[in-house]
Amino acid sequence: MAETPVWRPTARVFVVDPDDRVLLFSSGDGAGRTWWFTPGGGVHRGETVLSAAVRELAEETGFVYAEDDLGPVVATSMGLGRWGNGQFLLSAHSYFFLRVPHPELDTDGQEEFERSYITGHRWWTLDEVRAATEKISPAGLADLIDQLLRGDVPDHPIRLSRN
């Protein structure tokens, strides 16, 4: 009998600093490979995607913003996979875009679970994202950030591949 995945909606944020660099967190896959991903995480029961994005942003980065500061969902993606604890998930990701005034993070608000898998962070230029040999999620990140930096916010969320 096939295993049924657990549904996991997430709220994620494309965070960009004044130098047009995008913030990515790193984690290991257990086989010595590093992958990079945007700040964000699971939507709690009773929480909206927008309120989850604000909460996750504050927890993981120390950037505290109101829901109105994030604007619309600019992209979505979906994927099947195993979480670090072995749980089989069907994740649906909603991405917001936010420019921040400085690149300094305060990660003291990260939950123990986040600390257990986040191994670091880095601000990436779009050229660095495009040239990366390590896995960066979501696929298409550099092109979408480039579009958003030009002020071209899509009327409807763009569907990205989770890779």
N, C-alpha and C positions, 0 to 999 in steps of 0.2 A: 504494500500500500504506500502510495506517495505521501511524503511529509507535507503537511499544510503549513505555509509560512504564516508568521504573525504579522499583522498589519501594523506599520509604524510610520505615521506621518511626521515629517520633520519641517522645521523652519530654519533656513540658513541665510547668511548675509554675505554679500560681496562687499567687503570693507576695503575702501581705497583711501590712501593717505594723500597729503598735498603734493607728493612727487609722482602721483598716478601709479603707485605700486599697490598691488592687491595682497591682502593678508591671507596666508595659508598656514594651517596647522599640519604637523607631521605625526605619523604613527608608523609602527613596524607591522609587517604582515606575518611575523613569526618565522619567516624563511630568509631573513636578512635583507628584505627589500623594504624601502621606505615609500609611503604614499602620502600625498598632500591633499588637503581638503579645506573647505571654507568653514568659518565659525558657524555654530548652530547645533541643533539637536532635536530631540523628540518633543512632540507636542503633548503636554499633560492633559489628562481628562478634564474637560470643562474649559480648556484654554483655547483661544483662537490661534491660528497660525501667526497672526501679527503679534499678539501678546507673547507667544512663545519666542518669536524672533527677538523681541526686546529683552526678554528675560535671559535667553541664551547669550546674547551679545554682552550684557552686563556681567554675567557669570564668567564667561570665558575670556573677555578682553578688558573689562573694567569700563568700557564705553557705555554710558548711561544716556539713553535717548527715550523720547516719548514715541508712542505708536505713530503719531502724525509725522514724525521725522523720517520714517522709513519709506513712505510712499507705497506704490502698488507692488505686487508680485511681478517680477520681470522675467522669471524663467521657472520652469519645473523640470523635474526628471524623476525617473522611477527605476528601481532595480531590485533584484533578488540577490540575497547573499547571506552569509553567516557572520554574525557578530562575534567579537572576541570570546564571548562566553559559550559559543557554539549554537546559539539560538538562530534559527532560520527565519529571515525577515523579508517581507515585501515592503520596501521603503518608498514613500512618495515625498519628494523634496520640493519645497516652495522656497524660491530665492528672492531676496530683497537686495537693493543696492543702497549703499551709504558711503558718503565721503566723510572722513573724520579729520579734525584739525591738526593732528600730530600722530606719529607712529608709536608712541609709548603705550605699552599694555600694562594692565594690572590683572594678573591671573590669580590673585588670592581668592577670588570668588568661585573658582572652579570646584565642582563637586569631586568627591573621591573617585567616582567612576571616570570622570573626565581626566583626572590626573593619572589614572591607571593606564590610559591608552594614548594620550597626547604626549609626544616626546619632545616637541619643540614648536617653534613658529618662525616664520620668515616673511618679510615683505618682498614680493616678486615684481619685477618689471614685466610688462607684457611680452617683451622679447625673450626674457628668461623663461616665462611660462611656455611660450611657443617652442623653445629649444630644449626644454627639459627632457631628460631621459627617464626620470622617475615618474611614476603614475601620479597624475593630477586629476582630481575629480571636482567638478564635472568636466567631461570632454567639451571642447568648444569654449572654454572659459575666457581665453585671451580675446577671441573675436567679439564675444558678447561684452566684455568689459570695455574694449575699444569703442564699440557702438555706444555704450552708456556714457562714456567719457565725452563723446561728441554731442551729448544731449539727446540722442535718439532713443527715447524710451518707447518700447513697443506698446501698441494698443492692447495687445493680449500677450500673456506670458509665452515666451519662446520655449519650445520643448527641446531639452538637451539630453544627450546620451550620458548615462551615468559612468560609463567605461569601467 
